[in-house]
Amino acid sequence: MIVDFLRRMKLLCLTALMFIIGCSKDLDGMTIQEQAIYQPYRYAEDKSQDKNRKPLDILNFSAVEPGHIVIDLLGGGGYYAELFNYIVGAEGKVFLQNNSLFLRFSTDELEKRLKNGRLKNVVRLDSEFADMKLPDNADLIFMGLSYHDIYVPREDPVITANRDEFFEQILAALRPGGSLLIIDHAAVPGSGKDTTAKLHRIDEEWAKNDIESAGFVFEGRLDVLRNPDDSRQLDIWKKEVFRKTDRFVHLYRKPGQDVVVKDEI
């Protein structure tokens, strides 16, 4: 009986080993962005969100490369920080930044993701809007569904952003020619920032004008997260639109190097 048990355990171990080897072989011939998506170490919860979040398209659009410095600003639990981790490699670094507001709902996921040095190239950065303590010379600042939060009025001044100071800090953190990638929930056109507090949405064209006026150059947009069935009039947490909102994706560049405007997709 014990012998049979040991044989079964040996078979299970060999099967698991062959599965891991097979997964590794599957990565051969993939782009580095595809390799990040298909890493066998990713959590099942993350993979279940891939269909909705289109990470391969986002990673390609970001143009992040090995050795880059990435700031995942207000990055929550770190879904994208993990993907960037696999791309930048040991020569690069990903700074996963959150303030005390975002840590209220993301601490458990964040600590699980980073436990025991699981992501070797990710640095946790907890800081407030007034002084985000961002590193210098970053290649990319990524804001996934959090740009609108700088316009949400809050009673607590610690978690309330000053728009001018915010942009001053992120401009200073980027190298000349560095990129700012924004994903956010689209509001009704013409509504500006009026629905940020109630619906957690922001008007796409208003956002573009706002970011350009802060000193960035618009480089292009990606339409893979659009949803024409979203009326843009519901709170993003309503079950009818939860994780199904119409989202815009914009890429901006800090002046300092030649800017090539990408075709809209």
C-alpha positions as a Markdown table, in Angstrom:
| # | Residue | x | y | z |
|---|---|---|---|---|
| 1 | Met | 0.0 | 0.0 | 0.0 |
| 2 | Ile | 2.8 | 2.4 | 0.9 |
| 3 | Val | 4.6 | 1.4 | -2.3 |
| 4 | Asp | 1.6 | 2.2 | -4.3 |
| 5 | Phe | 1.2 | 5.6 | -2.6 |
| 6 | Leu | 4.9 | 6.4 | -3.3 |
| 7 | Arg | 4.5 | 5.4 | -6.9 |
| 8 | Arg | 1.4 | 7.7 | -7.3 |
| 9 | Met | 3.3 | 10.6 | -5.6 |
| 10 | Lys | 6.2 | 10.0 | -8.0 |
| 11 | Leu | 3.9 | 10.1 | -10.9 |
| 12 | Leu | 2.2 | 13.3 | -9.8 |
| 13 | Cys | 5.6 | 15.0 | -9.3 |
| 14 | Leu | 6.8 | 13.9 | -12.7 |
| 15 | Thr | 3.6 | 15.2 | -14.2 |
| 16 | Ala | 3.9 | 18.5 | -12.5 |
| 17 | Leu | 7.5 | 18.8 | -13.6 |
| 18 | Met | 6.7 | 18.0 | -17.2 |
| 19 | Phe | 3.9 | 20.6 | -17.0 |
| 20 | Ile | 6.3 | 23.3 | -15.8 |
| 21 | Ile | 8.9 | 22.3 | -18.4 |
| 22 | Gly | 6.2 | 22.4 | -21.1 |
| 23 | Cys | 5.1 | 25.9 | -20.0 |
| 24 | Ser | 8.6 | 27.1 | -20.2 |
| 25 | Lys | 9.1 | 25.7 | -23.7 |
| 26 | Asp | 5.8 | 27.4 | -24.7 |
| 27 | Leu | 7.4 | 30.7 | -24.0 |
| 28 | Asp | 10.1 | 30.1 | -26.6 |
| 29 | Gly | 9.4 | 32.2 | -29.7 |
| 30 | Met | 7.1 | 34.6 | -27.9 |
| 31 | Thr | 7.6 | 38.3 | -27.7 |
| 32 | Ile | 8.7 | 39.5 | -24.3 |
| 33 | Gln | 5.2 | 41.0 | -23.8 |
| 34 | Glu | 3.6 | 37.6 | -24.5 |
| 35 | Gln | 6.0 | 35.9 | -22.2 |
| 36 | Ala | 4.9 | 38.2 | -19.4 |
| 37 | Ile | 1.3 | 37.3 | -20.0 |
| 38 | Tyr | 1.9 | 33.6 | -20.1 |
| 39 | Gln | 4.3 | 33.4 | -17.1 |
| 40 | Pro | 3.3 | 30.2 | -15.1 |
| 41 | Tyr | 3.8 | 32.1 | -11.8 |
| 42 | Arg | 0.9 | 34.5 | -12.4 |
| 43 | Tyr | -2.1 | 34.1 | -10.1 |
| 44 | Ala | -5.3 | 32.5 | -11.5 |
| 45 | Glu | -7.2 | 35.6 | -10.3 |
| 46 | Asp | -5.1 | 37.8 | -12.5 |
| 47 | Lys | -5.4 | 35.5 | -15.5 |
| 48 | Ser | -9.2 | 35.6 | -15.2 |
| 49 | Gln | -9.1 | 39.3 | -15.7 |
| 50 | Asp | -7.0 | 39.2 | -18.9 |
| 51 | Lys | -9.9 | 39.0 | -21.3 |
| 52 | Asn | -11.4 | 42.1 | -19.9 |
| 53 | Arg | -8.2 | 44.1 | -19.3 |
| 54 | Lys | -6.4 | 43.3 | -22.6 |
| 55 | Pro | -2.9 | 43.4 | -21.0 |
| 56 | Leu | -1.0 | 42.3 | -24.1 |
| 57 | Asp | -2.4 | 45.2 | -26.1 |
| 58 | Ile | -1.6 | 47.6 | -23.2 |
| 59 | Leu | 2.0 | 46.3 | -22.8 |
| 60 | Asn | 2.7 | 46.6 | -26.5 |
| 61 | Phe | 1.3 | 50.1 | -26.5 |
| 62 | Ser | 3.5 | 51.1 | -23.5 |
| 63 | Ala | 6.7 | 50.1 | -25.3 |
| 64 | Val | 8.3 | 49.0 | -22.0 |
| 65 | Glu | 11.5 | 47.2 | -22.6 |
| 66 | Pro | 14.1 | 45.3 | -20.5 |
| 67 | Gly | 16.1 | 47.6 | -18.3 |
| 68 | His | 13.3 | 50.3 | -18.1 |
| 69 | Ile | 12.2 | 52.1 | -14.9 |
| 70 | Val | 8.4 | 52.0 | -14.6 |
| 71 | Ile | 6.3 | 53.7 | -12.0 |
| 72 | Asp | 2.9 | 52.1 | -11.5 |
| 73 | Leu | 1.2 | 55.1 | -9.9 |
| 74 | Leu | -1.7 | 54.4 | -7.6 |
| 75 | Gly | -1.2 | 50.9 | -8.7 |
| 76 | Gly | -3.5 | 49.2 | -6.2 |
| 77 | Gly | -2.9 | 45.4 | -5.8 |
| 78 | Gly | -0.3 | 45.4 | -8.6 |
| 79 | Tyr | -1.9 | 43.5 | -11.5 |
| 80 | Tyr | 0.1 | 45.5 | -14.0 |
| 81 | Ala | 3.2 | 45.9 | -11.8 |
| 82 | Glu | 3.6 | 42.2 | -12.0 |
| 83 | Leu | 3.5 | 42.2 | -15.8 |
| 84 | Phe | 6.0 | 45.0 | -16.0 |
| 85 | Asn | 8.2 | 43.1 | -13.6 |
| 86 | Tyr | 8.6 | 40.3 | -16.0 |
| 87 | Ile | 9.5 | 42.7 | -18.9 |
| 88 | Val | 12.0 | 45.0 | -17.3 |
| 89 | Gly | 14.0 | 42.2 | -15.8 |
| 90 | Ala | 16.9 | 42.4 | -13.4 |
| 91 | Glu | 18.4 | 45.5 | -15.0 |
| 92 | Gly | 15.1 | 47.4 | -14.6 |
| 93 | Lys | 12.8 | 48.3 | -11.8 |
| 94 | Val | 9.1 | 48.7 | -11.2 |
| 95 | Phe | 7.9 | 51.1 | -8.4 |
| 96 | Leu | 4.5 | 50.1 | -7.2 |
| 97 | Gln | 3.1 | 53.3 | -5.6 |
| 98 | Asn | 0.0 | 53.7 | -3.5 |
| 99 | Asn | -1.3 | 56.3 | -1.1 |
| 100 | Ser | -3.2 | 55.7 | 2.1 |
| 101 | Leu | -6.6 | 55.9 | 0.3 |
| 102 | Phe | -5.6 | 53.1 | -2.2 |
| 103 | Leu | -4.1 | 51.0 | 0.5 |
| 104 | Arg | -7.4 | 50.8 | 2.2 |
| 105 | Phe | -8.7 | 48.4 | -0.4 |
| 106 | Ser | -5.5 | 46.9 | -1.9 |
| 107 | Thr | -3.2 | 46.1 | 1.0 |
| 108 | Asp | -4.1 | 42.4 | 1.2 |
| 109 | Glu | -3.6 | 41.8 | -2.5 |
| 110 | Leu | -0.5 | 43.9 | -2.5 |
| 111 | Glu | 1.1 | 42.1 | 0.4 |
| 112 | Lys | 0.2 | 38.7 | -1.1 |
| 113 | Arg | 1.7 | 39.6 | -4.4 |
| 114 | Leu | 5.0 | 40.9 | -3.0 |
| 115 | Lys | 5.4 | 38.3 | -0.1 |
| 116 | Asn | 8.8 | 36.7 | 0.3 |
| 117 | Gly | 10.3 | 38.8 | -2.6 |
| 118 | Arg | 8.1 | 37.1 | -5.1 |
| 119 | Leu | 8.6 | 39.8 | -7.7 |
| 120 | Lys | 12.3 | 40.5 | -7.7 |
| 121 | Asn | 12.1 | 43.7 | -9.7 |
| 122 | Val | 9.2 | 45.5 | -7.9 |
| 123 | Val | 9.7 | 48.0 | -5.1 |
| 124 | Arg | 6.8 | 48.9 | -2.9 |
| 125 | Leu | 6.3 | 52.7 | -2.5 |
| 126 | Asp | 3.7 | 54.0 | -0.1 |
| 127 | Ser | 3.5 | 57.8 | -0.2 |
| 128 | Glu | 0.9 | 60.6 | -0.2 |
| 129 | Phe | 0.0 | 63.1 | -3.0 |
| 130 | Ala | 1.9 | 66.0 | -1.3 |
| 131 | Asp | 5.2 | 64.1 | -1.6 |
| 132 | Met | 5.0 | 60.9 | -3.7 |
| 133 | Lys | 8.7 | 60.3 | -3.4 |
| 134 | Leu | 8.9 | 59.2 | -7.0 |
| 135 | Pro | 12.3 | 58.0 | -8.4 |
| 136 | Asp | 14.0 | 60.0 | -11.1 |
| 137 | Asn | 14.6 | 59.2 | -14.7 |
| 138 | Ala | 11.6 | 56.9 | -15.2 |
| 139 | Asp | 10.8 | 55.6 | -18.7 |
| 140 | Leu | 7.1 | 55.2 | -18.0 |
| 141 | Ile | 4.5 | 56.3 | -15.5 |
| 142 | Phe | 1.4 | 54.1 | -15.7 |
| 143 | Met | -1.9 | 55.1 | -14.3 |
| 144 | Gly | -4.6 | 52.4 | -14.6 |
| 145 | Leu | -8.0 | 53.7 | -13.8 |
| 146 | Ser | -6.7 | 56.2 | -11.3 |
| 147 | Tyr | -6.1 | 59.5 | -13.1 |
| 148 | His | -9.7 | 60.7 | -12.3 |
| 149 | Asp | -8.9 | 60.3 | -8.6 |
| 150 | Ile | -6.8 | 63.5 | -8.5 |
| 151 | Tyr | -10.0 | 65.4 | -9.2 |
| 152 | Val | -12.2 | 63.7 | -6.6 |
| 153 | Pro | -12.8 | 66.2 | -3.7 |
| 154 | Arg | -12.2 | 64.7 | -0.3 |
| 155 | Glu | -12.6 | 65.9 | 3.2 |
| 156 | Asp | -9.2 | 64.5 | 4.3 |
| 157 | Pro | -6.5 | 66.8 | 2.8 |
| 158 | Val | -3.9 | 64.0 | 3.0 |
| 159 | Ile | -5.7 | 62.0 | 0.3 |
| 160 | Thr | -6.7 | 65.1 | -1.7 |
| 161 | Ala | -4.5 | 65.9 | -4.7 |
| 162 | Asn | -3.3 | 69.4 | -5.8 |
| 163 | Arg | -3.5 | 69.1 | -9.5 |
| 164 | Asp | -0.5 | 71.4 | -10.3 |
| 165 | Glu | 1.7 | 69.8 | -7.7 |
| 166 | Phe | 0.7 | 66.3 | -8.9 |
| 167 | Phe | 1.7 | 67.0 | -12.5 |
| 168 | Glu | 4.9 | 68.8 | -11.4 |
| 169 | Gln | 6.0 | 65.6 | -9.5 |
| 170 | Ile | 5.3 | 63.2 | -12.4 |
| 171 | Leu | 7.0 | 65.4 | -14.9 |
| 172 | Ala | 10.0 | 65.6 | -12.7 |
| 173 | Ala | 10.1 | 61.8 | -12.3 |
| 174 | Leu | 10.1 | 61.1 | -16.0 |
| 175 | Arg | 13.3 | 61.2 | -18.1 |
| 176 | Pro | 13.1 | 63.5 | -21.2 |
| 177 | Gly | 11.1 | 61.7 | -23.7 |
| 178 | Gly | 9.6 | 59.4 | -21.0 |
| 179 | Ser | 6.0 | 58.3 | -21.3 |
| 180 | Leu | 2.7 | 58.6 | -19.4 |
| 181 | Leu | 0.1 | 56.0 | -20.1 |
| 182 | Ile | -3.4 | 56.7 | -18.8 |
| 183 | Ile | -6.4 | 54.3 | -18.7 |
| 184 | Asp | -9.6 | 55.6 | -17.3 |
| 185 | His | -13.4 | 55.3 | -17.3 |
| 186 | Ala | -15.0 | 57.5 | -19.9 |
| 187 | Ala | -17.7 | 60.0 | -18.9 |
| 188 | Val | -20.3 | 61.6 | -21.1 |
| 189 | Pro | -18.6 | 63.9 | -23.6 |
| 190 | Gly | -18.6 | 67.5 | -22.5 |
| 191 | Ser | -18.9 | 66.7 | -18.8 |
| 192 | Gly | -15.3 | 67.5 | -18.0 |
| 193 | Lys | -14.4 | 66.4 | -14.4 |
| 194 | Asp | -17.9 | 66.9 | -13.0 |
| 195 | Thr | -18.7 | 63.2 | -12.6 |
| 196 | Thr | -15.4 | 62.2 | -11.0 |
| 197 | Ala | -16.8 | 62.1 | -7.4 |
| 198 | Lys | -20.2 | 60.6 | -8.2 |
| 199 | Leu | -19.4 | 58.2 | -11.0 |
| 200 | His | -15.6 | 57.9 | -10.9 |
| 201 | Arg | -15.4 | 58.8 | -14.6 |
| 202 | Ile | -13.8 | 61.6 | -16.6 |
| 203 | Asp | -14.5 | 63.1 | -20.0 |
| 204 | Glu | -11.9 | 61.8 | -22.4 |
| 205 | Glu | -11.3 | 65.0 | -24.4 |
| 206 | Trp | -11.2 | 67.1 | -21.3 |
| 207 | Ala | -8.6 | 64.7 | -19.9 |
| 208 | Lys | -6.5 | 65.0 | -23.1 |
| 209 | Asn | -6.6 | 68.8 | -22.9 |
| 210 | Asp | -5.8 | 68.8 | -19.2 |
| 211 | Ile | -2.8 | 66.5 | -19.6 |
| 212 | Glu | -1.5 | 68.5 | -22.5 |
| 213 | Ser | -1.8 | 71.7 | -20.6 |
| 214 | Ala | 0.3 | 70.2 | -17.9 |
| 215 | Gly | 3.2 | 69.9 | -20.3 |
| 216 | Phe | 2.8 | 66.5 | -22.0 |
| 217 | Val | 2.6 | 65.8 | -25.7 |
| 218 | Phe | -0.2 | 63.5 | -26.8 |
| 219 | Glu | 1.2 | 60.5 | -28.7 |
| 220 | Gly | -1.7 | 58.3 | -29.4 |
| 221 | Arg | -4.7 | 56.3 | -28.2 |
| 222 | Leu | -5.7 | 52.7 | -28.1 |
| 223 | Asp | -9.3 | 51.6 | -28.5 |
| 224 | Val | -9.2 | 47.9 | -27.3 |
| 225 | Leu | -11.1 | 48.8 | -24.0 |
| 226 | Arg | -14.0 | 50.7 | -25.6 |
| 227 | Asn | -17.5 | 49.6 | -24.9 |
| 228 | Pro | -20.2 | 51.3 | -27.0 |
| 229 | Asp | -22.9 | 49.7 | -24.9 |
| 230 | Asp | -21.9 | 51.7 | -21.8 |
| 231 | Ser | -24.1 | 54.8 | -21.4 |
| 232 | Arg | -21.3 | 56.4 | -19.4 |
| 233 | Gln | -23.9 | 57.5 | -16.9 |
| 234 | Leu | -23.6 | 54.8 | -14.3 |
| 235 | Asp | -21.2 | 54.6 | -11.3 |
| 236 | Ile | -18.4 | 52.3 | -12.3 |
| 237 | Trp | -19.2 | 50.1 | -9.3 |
| 238 | Lys | -22.8 | 49.3 | -10.5 |
| 239 | Lys | -23.1 | 45.7 | -11.4 |
| 240 | Glu | -24.4 | 46.6 | -14.9 |
| 241 | Val | -21.0 | 48.1 | -15.8 |
| 242 | Phe | -18.6 | 46.7 | -13.2 |
| 243 | Arg | -15.4 | 45.8 | -15.2 |
| 244 | Lys | -17.3 | 46.5 | -18.4 |
| 245 | Thr | -17.1 | 50.3 | -18.6 |
| 246 | Asp | -16.1 | 52.2 | -21.7 |
| 247 | Arg | -12.4 | 53.0 | -21.1 |
| 248 | Phe | -10.0 | 55.2 | -23.0 |
| 249 | Val | -6.3 | 54.5 | -23.2 |
| 250 | His | -3.9 | 57.5 | -23.9 |
| 251 | Leu | -0.2 | 57.7 | -24.3 |
| 252 | Tyr | 1.7 | 60.9 | -23.7 |
| 253 | Arg | 5.3 | 61.9 | -23.9 |
| 254 | Lys | 7.4 | 64.3 | -21.8 |
| 255 | Pro | 9.1 | 66.7 | -24.1 |
| 256 | Gly | 12.8 | 66.5 | -24.5 |
| 257 | Gln | 13.3 | 64.1 | -27.4 |
| 258 | Asp | 11.7 | 63.8 | -30.9 |
| 259 | Val | 8.1 | 62.7 | -30.6 |
| 260 | Val | 6.5 | 60.5 | -33.2 |
| 261 | Val | 2.7 | 60.5 | -33.1 |
| 262 | Lys | 1.3 | 57.0 | -33.3 |
| 263 | Asp | -1.6 | 56.2 | -35.5 |
| 264 | Glu | -4.9 | 55.9 | -33.6 |
| 265 | Ile | -6.0 | 52.3 | -33.3 |
